[in-house]
Amino acid sequence: MLTSLYMDDLMMEHCVKECEDCEDAIIRVLLEAMFDCERYVKINSTALPWTTEDIKAVERRLHKFLQLLKTAGKKDCEEATSKEKVLNNRSWEKIQHYIRNRNIKLSSAFK
């Protein structure tokens, strides 16, 4: 699934077009620099589905958090990533979210 995040992209194009006619090039440079910030850049990301190998690796390394219905910390997730090669393409935050979501699913099954 592709998601695009960009803020005020049309506004930036409008401002830059207006400044192209300006004699003052400094204004144009400042506008381009202001909108070249990371939060204004278009970001394309794809959602990476969890494979059975990924799930088994998380369960193998972080099973105590799944049993206690607790969320793993950054240190625990990074440790699991360093020990399991299949998790190298996952950030510690993605692993943490997986554990949190799995715990929510498990806890709602018990209710």
Summary of the structure (lengths in Angstrom):
residues: 111
radius of gyration: 21.9
end to end distance: 32.3
largest distance: 69.0
contacts: 250
relative contact order: 0.12
helix: 68%
strand: 7%
